[in-house]
Amino acid sequence: MSESATRDAILAEAAGLRRAWAEHRADVEQAIAAAARLRTAFARPADPAAEPLPAQRAPEAGR
């Protein structure tokens, strides 16, 4: 088994996808690859406390 296949199997197991890995391995591999691409698509902020969106406020009743 290649290194990437082993890594994918470990990730699938950690995510609780044992049955999906056994029955739909190609789909799980595609999902793992997509998640890896998305993970690198966003730059991390320099300040770890920074929020990715401005603060939101819940609407008040009657307004």
C-alpha positions as CSV (number, residue, x, y, z in Angstrom):
1,M,0.0,0.0,0.0
2,S,1.4,3.4,-0.9
3,E,2.1,6.1,1.6
4,S,-0.9,8.3,0.4
5,A,-3.2,5.3,0.5
6,T,-2.1,4.5,4.0
7,R,-2.6,8.1,5.1
8,D,-6.1,8.2,3.5
9,A,-7.0,4.9,5.2
10,I,-5.9,6.4,8.6
11,L,-7.9,9.6,7.9
12,A,-11.0,7.6,6.9
13,E,-10.7,5.5,10.0
14,A,-10.3,8.6,12.3
15,A,-13.4,10.1,10.7
16,G,-15.5,7.0,11.3
17,L,-15.7,6.1,7.6
18,R,-14.6,2.5,7.9
19,R,-17.6,1.2,5.9
20,A,-17.5,4.0,3.3
21,W,-13.7,3.3,2.9
22,A,-14.4,-0.4,2.3
23,E,-17.4,0.1,-0.1
24,H,-16.6,3.5,-1.8
25,R,-12.9,4.0,-1.5
26,A,-12.6,6.2,-4.6
27,D,-15.3,8.6,-3.3
28,V,-13.6,8.9,0.1
29,E,-10.2,9.5,-1.5
30,Q,-11.7,12.3,-3.6
31,A,-13.3,13.8,-0.5
32,I,-9.9,13.7,1.3
33,A,-8.2,15.3,-1.7
34,A,-10.9,18.1,-1.8
35,A,-10.5,18.8,1.9
36,A,-6.7,19.0,1.5
37,R,-7.1,21.5,-1.3
38,L,-9.5,23.6,0.7
39,R,-7.3,23.5,3.7
40,T,-4.5,25.2,1.7
41,A,-6.8,27.7,-0.1
42,F,-7.2,30.0,2.8
43,A,-4.4,32.0,4.4
44,R,-4.1,31.8,8.2
45,P,-4.4,35.2,9.9
46,A,-1.3,36.4,11.7
47,D,-3.3,36.9,14.9
48,P,-4.7,33.5,16.1
49,A,-7.6,35.4,17.8
50,A,-8.7,37.1,14.6
51,E,-12.1,36.0,13.4
52,P,-12.6,35.2,9.7
53,L,-15.9,37.2,9.5
54,P,-17.0,40.4,11.3
55,A,-18.9,39.8,14.5
56,Q,-22.6,39.0,14.0
57,R,-25.4,40.0,16.2
58,A,-28.7,38.1,16.6
59,P,-31.8,40.1,15.6
60,E,-33.7,41.5,18.5
61,A,-37.3,40.5,19.0
62,G,-39.8,43.0,17.6
63,R,-37.4,44.6,15.1
